[in-house]
Amino acid sequence: MHDRMPGRPSAHAALAFYDDQHPPAGDFLADVLEGFSRTPKQLAPVYFYDATGSAIFDEITDLPEYYVTRTELDILDRIGPELSGLAGPGAVVIEPGSGSSVKIRKLLDALSEPAAYVGLDISGTHLEAACQEIAADYPALQVGAICADFTQGLDLSQLQLESGRRIIFFPGSTIGNFEPEGARQLLAGFRDALRPGDAVLIGADRVKNTDTLVAAYDDAQGVTARFNLNLVDRINRELDGTIDPSGLSHKAIWNAEKARIEMHLVADHAQRFHVAGREFELREGESIHTENSHKFTPESFTSLAESVGFDVLHSWSDAADLFSLHWLEPAAKA
Ligand SMILES: C[S@@+](CC[C@H](N)C(=O)[O-])C[C@H]1O[C@@H](n2cnc3c(N)ncnc32)[C@H](O)[C@@H]1O
């Protein structure tokens, strides 16, 4: 059931529409209980982004070790004119996982008379505020917001913003947070939401030397550690948890076989804890696996995109090959 509120006065006044697809929010408890019952214990990264987690993530993006954001922004600056030519006038830009809607400004500034911007995020409050800021700053643009889970496919059926090409903007190497099969399903969902001639502009972090990778996820100021531990605070606060966060250490490791950085919370000593009345225990040295960040080579990314029916028509990198942006279009059906 979607709540579509075109022209709704008051809170959404600045938005062309606010489409609430009611992504299930009640799964936090079920997912945490299930994740703590696994060996090794695991938590889903989608739960990092409560208001505190989103604010800490914004801090991470400014860290000297976190090359990802500034490198991607630099590439976007450089390729703006090319993107404008590729997109053509009147583009409709959709951003799944739009968060603070910061990078999108580079793209909107580069495009020629974009017609519309649609932010899509699972976190409704953050989404609405960010989209309203875009609407205020880009008065000629139609701005809409969809509160939905992008892993469930992109339902753009209510998008009455028929204009130029649809461009799905998926920056930040969020694709790397998914296991290979999940990444394929996600991209297949994007492809299904597009028509011939539409496109995806996607950021993908590159495989590189281990020290640079590990430092990006284990910074000297401990901001990423705070981000990781916020998940435990959230469980304690929202799910009646009794986990002792002071007995957990943040750890980032490079898993070469799977080409990914893994974030863990490792128990400094054994502890028993409860979540919503269920008891769990952590042995000394046992880890809770909280996030994967897969890294790509040009070949591994192309193979992923092609496996779900996209052609990679353009790829751009920085001079040090730290990060890449790719332009994908649905492959013509044989
Ligand atoms: C790291 S932020 C990225 C923000 C922005 N795209 C950028 O790169 O600057 C990730 C955002 O994705 C959202 N998100 C994570 N998983 C999601 C999901 N399954 N469906 C919808 N949004 C999701 C989070 O709420 C968060 O706002």
The ligand as an SDF file (V2000), in Angstrom:
LIG
                    3D

 27 29  0  0  0  0  0  0  0  0999 V2000
   25.9530    5.7650    3.1350 C   0  0  0  0  0  0  0  0  0  0  0  0
   24.4400    6.5160    2.8580 S   0  0  0  0  0  0  0  0  0  0  0  0
   24.6990    7.0370    1.1750 C   0  0  0  0  0  0  0  0  0  0  0  0
   24.2040    8.4310    0.9160 C   0  0  0  0  0  0  0  0  0  0  0  0
   24.4010    8.9580   -0.4880 C   0  0  0  0  0  0  0  0  0  0  0  0
   23.8530    8.0690   -1.5280 N   0  0  0  0  0  0  0  0  0  0  0  0
   25.8660    9.2240   -0.7430 C   0  0  0  0  0  0  0  0  0  0  0  0
   26.5490    8.3780   -1.3170 O   0  0  0  0  0  0  0  0  0  0  0  0
   26.3020   10.2930   -0.3380 O   0  0  0  0  0  0  0  0  0  0  0  0
   23.4590    5.0930    2.6900 C   0  0  0  0  0  0  0  0  0  0  0  0
   21.9840    5.4110    2.7240 C   0  0  0  0  0  0  0  0  0  0  0  0
   21.3000    4.2570    2.2190 O   0  0  0  0  0  0  0  0  0  0  0  0
   20.1480    4.0210    3.0010 C   0  0  0  0  0  0  0  0  0  0  0  0
   19.8590    2.6020    2.8960 N   0  0  0  0  0  0  0  0  0  0  0  0
   20.6250    1.5630    3.3220 C   0  0  0  0  0  0  0  0  0  0  0  0
   20.0470    0.4000    3.0090 N   0  0  0  0  0  0  0  0  0  0  0  0
   18.8780    0.7190    2.3600 C   0  0  0  0  0  0  0  0  0  0  0  0
   17.8480   -0.0550    1.7880 C   0  0  0  0  0  0  0  0  0  0  0  0
   17.8820   -1.3830    1.8050 N   0  0  0  0  0  0  0  0  0  0  0  0
   16.8230    0.5780    1.1720 N   0  0  0  0  0  0  0  0  0  0  0  0
   16.7650    1.9460    1.1360 C   0  0  0  0  0  0  0  0  0  0  0  0
   17.7370    2.7370    1.6760 N   0  0  0  0  0  0  0  0  0  0  0  0
   18.7620    2.1230    2.2790 C   0  0  0  0  0  0  0  0  0  0  0  0
   20.5130    4.4690    4.3980 C   0  0  0  0  0  0  0  0  0  0  0  0
   19.3750    4.8240    5.1420 O   0  0  0  0  0  0  0  0  0  0  0  0
   21.4460    5.6610    4.1180 C   0  0  0  0  0  0  0  0  0  0  0  0
   20.7430    6.8770    4.1140 O   0  0  0  0  0  0  0  0  0  0  0  0
  1  2  1  0
  2  3  1  0
  2 10  1  0
  3  4  1  0
  4  5  1  0
  5  6  1  0
  5  7  1  0
  7  8  2  0
  7  9  1  0
 10 11  1  0
 11 12  1  0
 11 26  1  0
 12 13  1  0
 13 14  1  0
 13 24  1  0
 14 15  1  0
 14 23  1  0
 15 16  2  0
 16 17  1  0
 17 18  1  0
 17 23  2  0
 18 19  1  0
 18 20  2  0
 20 21  1  0
 21 22  2  0
 22 23  1  0
 24 25  1  0
 24 26  1  0
 26 27  1  0
M  CHG  2   2   1   9  -1
M  END
$$$$
